[in-house]
Amino acid sequence: MLAHRLILGLLAVVVVSTLTADTFAQTITAGADVSNGQPQPGDQVDVDVLVDLSDVSDKLGAYAAKLVWDANVLRFMEAEDGETSAFAGPQTNASTGQLLFSNFSTVGDGGLLSLIKVKFEVIGKAGEHTALTLSFTALDASGTFKNLLPQLQVRPAPAVTVATSGPVPPVENGDGLIPRPGDATWSMDLNTAAGDQQVREKNLAAGQKFIIELINNQSISPALGGSFTLSYDTTKVEPDISTISGIAAQLGAATLSDGTVSFTLASLSGVAVDKGYVGQIEFKTLDGFQGETEIVLTKAEIGDASTFGNVATTPNSSVVIRSDSASRPTPDFDGDGSVGFRDFILFAQFYGKDPSTFGVERDLSDHSIFEGKTFP
Ligand SMILES: [Ca+2]
């Protein structure tokens, strides 16, 4: 009887210790970071395979993995080394719709590892999509050869959906350009208070600076940063790439080419995204700026720090900048965005006076004298 109780007791100890070990086993995560989830036909899509050992003391010594996709949508171009020198020169074997890759390292490496970068060409038609499925058949610790697969969680990669087209043509009403809402994943805001005050239009003189805030509407926080491409008319405005800033530091240099500016903000650890604000860039109207112009956010990405997913969209949302001379007179004298009693007081203050004494912007009728009937 005593022996029986002893065995039961021992069993209980074994069960408890096993549970404890399982419950507190630290997790290793892996995922495929997709450079553009909504590419257009002919575009290149880069997939970065990441393994994160930040929560474990083990270093990675060896792995074998597989990436699977729809060969009707993506064509494998080449695989390049990731950013982890310990795992440079992986063994690869590409066949239709799948890539096997493996490597080992005598020194091993820990933390967040980029194992391999896979380049694809988009051969699918608009609207077609493919999942990217990552799996591991081996994951061993350096030195100890401990099997790390039981601790591995592979995050699902975002699907790649072939987008329909590039930026749609400008939207105009009878009076001229109007800002486009786009697909609503991102907005651009011209009000410099952090977050989206939904200011999409501005009247500016030639040579004037303005800030465009990039606002994410997808509730992704914390984020690893963002990546943006804006298109603009080089004869009307120019970006100042030295002004780029945001929740994360700029990664590499911004690129300027043929009326587009592209830049990336990145951080190794996730940063809270407050009020959707991810970053900003300053533009300037050129000397002699006349008429109106549109700046379009054609591509945007945000790195989800919780899943390592790269959420890429083609927002095609825009802001419209008009030259002062193209602006229509507005009774919003105090510039708060609405016409109110304060505006009437400002109007009354200058009623009947020569506009040269207060500035022509308060002369709604564009006459040389203020007239009561010009206030709505
Ligand atoms: Ca704002």
Residues whose N, C-alpha, C, O or C-beta is under 5 A from the ligand:
A	BS01	CA	D189 N191 T192 A193 A194 G195 D196 Q197 E213
